[in-house]
């Protein structure tokens, strides 16, 4: 079973919903190639919210992205989810 719970946020400027999903998918691909102690594989889940598509308030976008992350984790992990998806 997977263990974890480490979370971090990233702000990327001048990127819309479609491009943010492309960036997230590339990031997930890169993370999947990581091998750590004893051949353990690493995966991640990503929640996305964009400005101004999903709102102009930073706190609100963070809340929306967190909700999208929860959906990504609930739907099998190891993928990205945009708040509007």
C-alpha positions as CSV (number, residue, x, y, z in Angstrom):
1,X,0.0,0.0,0.0
2,X,1.0,3.6,-0.5
3,X,2.1,5.8,2.3
4,X,2.7,9.5,2.3
5,X,1.0,12.7,2.8
6,X,3.6,15.2,1.8
7,X,2.1,18.2,0.2
8,X,3.5,21.3,-1.5
9,X,2.2,24.1,-3.6
10,X,3.5,25.8,-6.7
11,X,2.5,29.0,-8.4
12,X,3.2,29.1,-12.2
13,X,2.7,32.4,-14.0
14,X,0.7,33.0,-17.2
15,X,-0.5,29.5,-17.6
16,X,-4.1,28.5,-18.4
17,X,-6.0,25.4,-17.5
18,X,-4.9,23.3,-20.6
19,X,-1.2,24.2,-20.3
20,X,-1.3,23.7,-16.5
21,X,-2.6,20.1,-17.1
22,X,0.3,19.5,-19.6
23,X,2.8,20.8,-17.0
24,X,1.3,18.6,-14.3
25,X,1.3,15.5,-16.6
26,X,5.0,16.1,-17.4
27,X,5.8,16.5,-13.7
28,X,4.0,13.3,-12.9
29,X,5.9,11.5,-15.7
30,X,9.2,12.7,-14.2
31,X,8.2,11.7,-10.7
32,X,7.3,8.2,-11.9
33,X,10.8,7.7,-13.1
34,X,12.2,8.3,-9.6
35,X,13.6,5.3,-7.8
36,X,14.5,5.6,-4.1
37,X,15.6,3.2,-1.4
38,X,15.2,-0.5,-2.2
39,X,13.7,0.1,-5.6
40,X,10.7,1.9,-4.2
41,X,8.7,3.9,-6.8
42,X,7.3,7.3,-6.2
43,X,4.0,8.7,-7.5
44,X,2.1,11.9,-6.9
45,X,-1.3,13.4,-7.2
46,X,-1.9,17.0,-8.4
47,X,-4.8,19.4,-7.9
48,X,-5.0,22.5,-10.1
49,X,-6.7,25.8,-10.1
50,X,-5.9,28.7,-12.4
51,X,-6.0,32.5,-12.5
52,X,-8.3,34.0,-13.5
53,X,-10.3,31.1,-14.8
54,X,-11.0,29.7,-11.3
55,X,-11.0,32.9,-9.4
56,X,-8.8,35.9,-8.6
57,X,-8.4,35.4,-4.9
58,X,-5.3,33.4,-4.0
59,X,-6.8,31.8,-0.9
60,X,-9.8,30.7,-2.9
61,X,-7.7,29.2,-5.7
62,X,-5.6,27.3,-3.1
63,X,-8.8,25.9,-1.5
64,X,-10.1,24.9,-5.0
65,X,-6.8,23.2,-5.9
66,X,-6.9,21.3,-2.6
67,X,-10.3,20.1,-3.4
68,X,-9.1,18.9,-6.9
69,X,-6.2,17.2,-5.2
70,X,-8.6,15.3,-2.9
71,X,-10.5,14.2,-6.0
72,X,-7.3,13.1,-7.7
73,X,-6.3,11.0,-4.6
74,X,-9.8,9.6,-4.3
75,X,-9.9,8.5,-7.9
76,X,-6.8,6.3,-7.8
77,X,-3.9,8.7,-7.3
78,X,-1.0,9.3,-9.6
79,X,-2.8,11.8,-11.9
80,X,-3.7,15.5,-12.1
81,X,-7.1,17.0,-11.7
82,X,-8.2,20.5,-12.5
83,X,-10.9,22.0,-10.3
84,X,-13.3,22.3,-13.2
85,X,-12.8,18.8,-14.5
